[in-house]
Amino acid sequence: MNSLALIDNWPVTTAAAAVVRADGTVLGSHGPGAHRFPLASVTKPLAAYAALVAYEEGAVELDEPAGPAGSTVRHLLAHTSGLAFDEHRVTAAPGERRLYSNAGFEQLGDHIAKATDIPFAEYLRQAVLEPLGMTSTSLEGSPAKDGVSTVDDLARFAAEVQAPRLLDPRTVAEAMTVQYPGTKGVLPGYGHQNPNDWGLGFEIRDGKSPHWTGSSSSPRTFGHFGQSGTFLWIDPAAGAACVALTDRAFGPWAVQVWPELTDAVLAELR
C-alpha cells in the first residue's frame, strides 16, 4: 500500500506500519516489521484479550468484584472503576466517570493472576501470544503499559480480533461495544469527551473530536494508542486494521500525522 510510505516523512528515527484484513492477509507493510518497539498503552488491548480468555475459561466473571469496593472486572476493563490514572487510589464511584487508569489495568492483572494462579505476563503469553505466533512480543512489567512488540506480531493480533479464533466472536463483539454508555471523561492527549466511549479494553471512536484516527474513520472504529508513539485501530466498515509503531513519544507531531496516515490508508482501501 503506497499510503504507508507516509511514515517515511514522520519526525521519528524508526517507524513501521502495516494494514491487515480479517483473514490475516497483510495488504501492505512498510518499515522494519520485526523491530521491537515499546508499546506503552497499546499493551492494554493485549491484556484485555487475555482477560477475556480468562473469562471464557471460567477463571473470572466480567461482573465479579475486582479492584476497589463496588468495582468489577468489567469496570476495570472499561476504565470506570473510579481508580486514578497512575495511582492506586479511588477518585470516583464505580461507573460514574470514565477515568482512564493504568492502575485499573494493574489491578486487573493482579486479579487474573490470583484467579488463575499464573503470573499475568505468563498468562498473557500462554493465552494470547503463543497461540497467535506472536513470538517477538512480551510483557515486561505493568499490564497497562509495559508490552514490547513488532508490527508483524501486532498484525497477527489485529487479524485475530477481526476474525476471532481464541475467543467466541460474541465476546469480541462485547469488547467493541460501548460499556456504561453516556459516561464522560478525558481521552489522554485529546481532552474532555462527552461521551468518552470505551469497550472492554478497546477505545471506541464514535463521534469523538479531536481524535487520533482519521476524519474518514467509521464511528465503529476501535483500538488504542500509546504514549510511546504507537497505535492500533480496527475499522469494521473498512474490513481492515492498521498498526503503526515508532520510537518517539506521543506529542503534537502524532496529532498531526496519524489522522493523515489513517485517511490515506482508508482512501486506498476504498
The 8 nearest C-alpha neighbors of each residue, nearest first, counted from 0:
[[1, 27, 2, 3, 26, 28, 267, 264],
 [2, 0, 3, 4, 5, 267, 27, 264],
 [1, 3, 4, 0, 264, 263, 5, 260],
 [4, 2, 5, 1, 0, 29, 6, 16],
 [3, 5, 6, 2, 7, 1, 29, 0],
 [6, 4, 3, 7, 8, 2, 260, 9],
 [5, 7, 9, 8, 4, 3, 14, 15],
 [6, 8, 5, 9, 4, 14, 3, 30],
 [9, 7, 6, 5, 10, 4, 11, 256],
 [8, 10, 6, 11, 7, 256, 5, 252],
 [11, 9, 8, 12, 252, 247, 7, 6],
 [12, 10, 9, 13, 247, 246, 245, 14],
 [11, 13, 246, 14, 10, 247, 245, 9],
 [14, 12, 245, 11, 246, 15, 30, 31],
 [15, 13, 245, 244, 30, 6, 246, 11],
 [14, 16, 30, 244, 31, 29, 243, 32],
 [17, 15, 243, 242, 29, 28, 150, 244],
 [16, 18, 28, 242, 27, 241, 29, 19],
 [17, 19, 241, 27, 26, 240, 25, 28],
 [18, 20, 25, 240, 26, 24, 239, 23],
 [21, 19, 239, 24, 23, 22, 238, 158],
 [20, 22, 158, 161, 23, 162, 239, 19],
 [23, 21, 20, 24, 158, 162, 161, 19],
 [24, 22, 158, 21, 20, 19, 25, 155],
 [25, 23, 20, 19, 22, 26, 21, 158],
 [24, 26, 19, 27, 18, 23, 20, 17],
 [27, 25, 18, 19, 24, 0, 20, 28],
 [26, 28, 0, 25, 18, 17, 29, 19],
 [29, 27, 17, 16, 18, 30, 3, 25],
 [30, 28, 16, 15, 3, 17, 4, 31],
 [29, 31, 15, 32, 14, 16, 28, 13],
 [32, 30, 34, 33, 15, 29, 14, 150],
 [33, 31, 150, 151, 34, 30, 15, 149],
 [32, 34, 149, 31, 151, 35, 150, 135],
 [35, 33, 31, 149, 32, 36, 150, 148],
 [36, 34, 149, 148, 147, 33, 37, 135],
 [35, 37, 147, 148, 38, 149, 34, 244],
 [38, 36, 147, 39, 146, 227, 148, 35],
 [39, 37, 41, 146, 147, 42, 36, 40],
 [38, 40, 144, 225, 227, 41, 226, 145],
 [41, 39, 225, 144, 42, 43, 143, 38],
 [40, 42, 38, 225, 43, 224, 223, 39],
 [43, 41, 40, 146, 144, 45, 38, 44],
 [42, 44, 46, 143, 41, 45, 40, 47],
 [45, 43, 47, 200, 46, 42, 201, 48],
 [46, 44, 48, 43, 47, 42, 49, 41],
 [47, 45, 43, 49, 48, 44, 142, 50],
 [48, 46, 50, 44, 200, 49, 45, 43],
 [47, 49, 51, 45, 50, 46, 44, 52],
 [48, 50, 52, 46, 51, 47, 123, 126],
 [51, 49, 47, 53, 48, 52, 54, 46],
 [50, 52, 54, 48, 53, 49, 55, 47],
 [51, 53, 49, 55, 54, 50, 56, 48],
 [54, 52, 50, 56, 58, 51, 55, 59],
 [53, 55, 51, 59, 57, 52, 56, 60],
 [54, 56, 52, 57, 53, 51, 166, 58],
 [57, 55, 53, 54, 58, 52, 59, 51],
 [56, 58, 54, 55, 59, 53, 60, 52],
 [57, 59, 53, 56, 54, 114, 115, 60],
 [60, 58, 54, 57, 53, 61, 114, 63],
 [61, 59, 63, 62, 54, 57, 58, 72],
 [62, 60, 72, 73, 63, 59, 54, 71],
 [61, 63, 71, 60, 73, 72, 64, 74],
 [62, 64, 71, 60, 61, 72, 65, 59],
 [65, 63, 71, 70, 72, 62, 69, 66],
 [66, 64, 71, 72, 70, 63, 67, 110],
 [65, 67, 106, 70, 71, 68, 64, 103],
 [68, 66, 70, 69, 65, 80, 89, 82],
 [69, 67, 70, 66, 64, 65, 93, 71],
 [68, 70, 93, 67, 64, 71, 92, 65],
 [69, 71, 80, 93, 67, 68, 65, 64],
 [72, 70, 64, 65, 74, 73, 63, 62],
 [71, 73, 61, 75, 65, 74, 62, 63],
 [74, 72, 61, 76, 71, 75, 62, 77],
 [75, 73, 80, 79, 71, 77, 72, 76],
 [76, 74, 72, 103, 78, 80, 73, 77],
 [75, 77, 199, 200, 73, 74, 78, 72],
 [76, 78, 199, 74, 75, 79, 198, 197],
 [79, 77, 99, 75, 97, 98, 76, 80],
 [78, 80, 74, 94, 97, 81, 77, 93],
 [81, 79, 93, 74, 70, 75, 82, 78],
 [80, 82, 91, 93, 92, 89, 79, 90],
 [83, 81, 89, 80, 88, 90, 103, 100],
 [82, 84, 86, 100, 88, 85, 90, 89],
 [85, 83, 100, 101, 99, 86, 102, 82],
 [86, 84, 102, 101, 83, 100, 87, 82],
 [87, 85, 83, 88, 102, 84, 82, 101],
 [86, 88, 102, 82, 83, 85, 89, 103],
 [89, 87, 86, 82, 83, 90, 81, 67],
 [88, 90, 82, 81, 91, 83, 87, 67],
 [89, 91, 81, 82, 83, 88, 92, 98],
 [92, 90, 81, 89, 93, 95, 96, 82],
 [91, 93, 81, 95, 94, 80, 90, 89],
 [94, 92, 80, 81, 70, 95, 79, 69],
 [95, 93, 79, 96, 80, 92, 179, 74],
 [94, 96, 93, 92, 91, 79, 182, 97],
 [97, 95, 182, 183, 98, 79, 94, 184],
 [98, 96, 184, 79, 78, 183, 182, 99],
 [99, 97, 78, 96, 100, 79, 184, 81],
 [98, 100, 78, 84, 97, 101, 185, 186],
 [101, 99, 84, 103, 102, 83, 98, 78],
 [100, 102, 143, 104, 103, 85, 84, 105],
 [103, 101, 105, 100, 85, 104, 87, 86],
 [104, 102, 100, 106, 75, 101, 105, 107],
 [103, 105, 107, 143, 101, 106, 102, 142],
 [104, 106, 102, 108, 107, 103, 142, 141],
 [105, 107, 109, 103, 104, 108, 66, 110],
 [106, 108, 104, 110, 105, 109, 103, 111],
 [109, 107, 105, 111, 106, 110, 119, 112],
 [108, 110, 106, 112, 107, 111, 113, 105],
 [109, 111, 107, 113, 108, 112, 106, 114],
 [112, 110, 114, 108, 113, 109, 115, 107],
 [111, 113, 118, 119, 109, 117, 115, 116],
 [114, 112, 116, 110, 111, 115, 109, 117],
 [113, 115, 111, 112, 116, 58, 110, 59],
 [114, 116, 117, 112, 113, 111, 58, 53],
 [115, 117, 113, 112, 114, 118, 111, 119],
 [116, 118, 112, 115, 122, 119, 121, 113],
 [119, 117, 112, 121, 120, 122, 116, 113],
 [118, 120, 122, 112, 121, 108, 123, 117],
 [121, 119, 123, 138, 122, 118, 124, 139],
 [120, 122, 124, 119, 123, 118, 125, 117],
 [123, 121, 119, 125, 124, 120, 126, 117],
 [124, 122, 120, 126, 121, 49, 125, 127],
 [123, 125, 128, 121, 122, 129, 126, 127],
 [126, 124, 122, 123, 129, 127, 121, 128],
 [127, 125, 123, 124, 122, 49, 128, 52],
 [128, 126, 123, 130, 124, 129, 125, 49],
 [127, 129, 124, 133, 131, 130, 132, 125],
 [128, 130, 132, 131, 125, 124, 127, 133],
 [131, 129, 132, 127, 128, 126, 125, 133],
 [132, 130, 128, 129, 133, 127, 155, 156],
 [131, 133, 129, 134, 130, 128, 152, 155],
 [134, 132, 128, 152, 131, 135, 136, 129],
 [133, 135, 132, 136, 129, 128, 152, 137],
 [136, 134, 133, 148, 149, 137, 152, 35],
 [137, 135, 148, 147, 134, 133, 149, 152],
 [136, 138, 147, 146, 139, 148, 135, 124],
 [139, 137, 146, 120, 145, 140, 147, 142],
 [140, 138, 145, 146, 137, 141, 147, 120],
 [139, 141, 145, 138, 142, 146, 120, 144],
 [140, 142, 145, 143, 144, 105, 139, 138],
 [143, 141, 144, 105, 46, 104, 145, 108],
 [144, 142, 101, 141, 104, 43, 40, 42],
 [143, 145, 39, 40, 42, 141, 142, 146],
 [146, 144, 141, 140, 139, 138, 39, 142],
 [145, 147, 138, 42, 38, 137, 144, 139],
 [148, 146, 37, 38, 137, 36, 136, 35],
 [149, 147, 136, 35, 36, 135, 152, 146],
 [150, 148, 35, 152, 151, 33, 34, 32],
 [149, 151, 32, 153, 152, 154, 16, 15],
 [150, 152, 32, 154, 149, 153, 33, 155],
 [153, 151, 133, 155, 149, 154, 150, 148],
 [154, 152, 156, 150, 155, 151, 157, 149],
 [153, 155, 157, 151, 152, 156, 150, 19],
 [156, 154, 158, 152, 153, 157, 159, 131],
 [155, 157, 153, 159, 154, 158, 160, 152],
 [158, 156, 154, 160, 159, 155, 153, 240],
 [157, 159, 21, 23, 155, 161, 156, 160],
 [160, 158, 163, 156, 162, 157, 161, 155],
 [159, 161, 157, 163, 158, 162, 156, 171],
 [160, 162, 21, 158, 159, 163, 157, 233],
 [163, 161, 159, 21, 160, 158, 164, 22],
 [164, 162, 159, 160, 166, 165, 168, 161],
 [163, 165, 166, 159, 162, 167, 168, 160],
 [166, 164, 163, 167, 52, 127, 159, 130],
 [167, 165, 164, 163, 168, 52, 170, 171],
 [166, 168, 169, 170, 163, 171, 165, 164],
 [169, 167, 171, 170, 163, 172, 166, 162],
 [168, 170, 172, 167, 171, 173, 166, 174],
 [171, 169, 173, 167, 172, 168, 174, 166],
 [170, 172, 174, 168, 173, 169, 175, 167],
 [171, 173, 169, 175, 170, 174, 168, 176],
 [174, 172, 176, 170, 171, 175, 169, 198],
 [175, 173, 199, 171, 198, 172, 176, 170],
 [174, 176, 198, 172, 173, 171, 201, 177],
 [177, 175, 173, 198, 174, 178, 172, 197],
 [178, 176, 198, 197, 196, 180, 179, 175],
 [177, 179, 198, 180, 197, 176, 77, 199],
 [178, 180, 182, 177, 181, 94, 77, 79],
 [181, 179, 182, 178, 177, 196, 194, 197],
 [180, 182, 194, 183, 179, 193, 196, 195],
 [183, 181, 194, 180, 96, 97, 195, 179],
 [184, 182, 194, 193, 195, 97, 96, 192],
 [183, 185, 97, 195, 191, 192, 96, 98],
 [184, 186, 191, 190, 192, 187, 195, 98],
 [185, 187, 189, 190, 191, 188, 184, 192],
 [188, 186, 189, 185, 190, 99, 191, 226],
 [187, 189, 190, 186, 250, 185, 249, 254],
 [190, 188, 186, 187, 209, 210, 191, 185],
 [189, 191, 185, 186, 188, 187, 192, 209],
 [190, 192, 185, 184, 186, 193, 189, 183],
 [193, 191, 195, 194, 184, 185, 183, 190],
 [194, 192, 183, 195, 184, 191, 182, 181],
 [193, 195, 183, 181, 182, 192, 196, 184],
 [196, 194, 192, 183, 193, 184, 182, 197],
 [197, 195, 203, 194, 177, 202, 180, 182],
 [198, 196, 202, 203, 177, 77, 201, 178],
 [197, 199, 177, 175, 174, 176, 201, 178],
 [200, 198, 174, 76, 77, 201, 175, 197],
 [199, 201, 76, 47, 44, 198, 77, 43],
 [202, 200, 222, 198, 199, 44, 221, 197],
 [201, 203, 197, 222, 221, 223, 198, 204],
 [204, 202, 221, 197, 196, 205, 220, 201],
 [203, 205, 218, 220, 221, 207, 206, 219],
 [206, 204, 218, 207, 203, 219, 196, 220],
 [207, 205, 218, 204, 208, 194, 210, 217],
 [208, 206, 205, 204, 210, 209, 192, 195],
 [209, 207, 210, 206, 192, 189, 211, 204],
 [208, 210, 207, 189, 211, 190, 212, 192],
 [209, 211, 208, 212, 207, 189, 213, 204],
 [210, 212, 258, 257, 254, 213, 209, 224],
 [213, 211, 258, 210, 261, 216, 257, 214],
 [214, 212, 258, 216, 262, 261, 215, 259],
 [213, 215, 216, 262, 212, 258, 217, 210],
 [214, 216, 213, 262, 217, 265, 261, 212],
 [217, 215, 213, 214, 212, 220, 218, 234],
 [216, 218, 219, 220, 215, 236, 234, 205],
 [219, 217, 205, 204, 220, 206, 216, 203],
 [220, 218, 217, 205, 221, 204, 234, 235],
 [221, 219, 234, 204, 218, 217, 233, 203],
 [222, 220, 203, 202, 233, 232, 204, 201],
 [223, 221, 232, 201, 202, 231, 233, 203],
 [224, 222, 231, 41, 230, 202, 201, 232],
 [223, 225, 230, 229, 41, 40, 231, 226],
 [224, 226, 40, 39, 229, 41, 227, 228],
 [225, 227, 249, 228, 248, 39, 40, 229],
 [228, 226, 248, 225, 39, 229, 249, 247],
 [229, 227, 249, 248, 245, 226, 247, 225],
 [230, 228, 244, 225, 224, 243, 227, 245],
 [231, 229, 224, 243, 223, 242, 225, 41],
 [230, 232, 242, 222, 223, 241, 224, 243],
 [233, 231, 222, 241, 240, 221, 223, 234],
 [232, 234, 240, 221, 220, 222, 239, 235],
 [233, 235, 220, 237, 236, 239, 240, 238],
 [236, 234, 238, 237, 233, 220, 219, 239],
 [237, 235, 234, 238, 217, 219, 220, 239],
 [238, 236, 234, 235, 239, 265, 268, 269],
 [239, 237, 235, 236, 234, 20, 21, 240],
 [238, 240, 20, 237, 19, 234, 233, 21],
 [239, 241, 233, 19, 232, 18, 234, 157],
 [240, 242, 18, 232, 17, 231, 19, 233],
 [243, 241, 231, 16, 17, 230, 150, 18],
 [242, 244, 16, 230, 229, 15, 231, 17],
 [245, 243, 229, 15, 14, 16, 228, 230],
 [246, 244, 14, 228, 13, 247, 229, 15],
 [245, 247, 13, 228, 11, 12, 227, 248],
 [248, 246, 228, 245, 11, 227, 249, 12],
 [247, 249, 227, 228, 226, 250, 246, 245],
 [248, 250, 228, 226, 227, 253, 247, 225],
 [249, 251, 252, 253, 248, 254, 188, 228],
 [250, 252, 254, 253, 255, 249, 256, 188],
 [251, 253, 255, 250, 254, 256, 10, 249],
 [254, 252, 256, 255, 251, 257, 250, 249],
 [253, 255, 251, 252, 256, 257, 211, 250],
 [254, 256, 253, 252, 257, 251, 258, 259],
 [257, 255, 259, 253, 258, 254, 260, 252],
 [256, 258, 260, 259, 253, 255, 254, 261],
 [259, 257, 213, 261, 212, 260, 256, 211],
 [260, 258, 256, 262, 257, 261, 263, 213],
 [261, 259, 263, 257, 258, 262, 264, 256],
 [260, 262, 258, 264, 213, 263, 259, 212],
 [261, 263, 265, 213, 259, 264, 260, 215],
 [262, 264, 266, 260, 261, 265, 2, 259],
 [265, 263, 261, 267, 266, 262, 2, 260],
 [266, 264, 268, 262, 267, 263, 261, 269],
 [265, 267, 263, 269, 268, 264, 262, 215],
 [266, 268, 264, 269, 265, 263, 2, 0],
 [269, 267, 265, 266, 264, 237, 239, 263],
 [268, 266, 267, 265, 237, 264, 263, 238]]
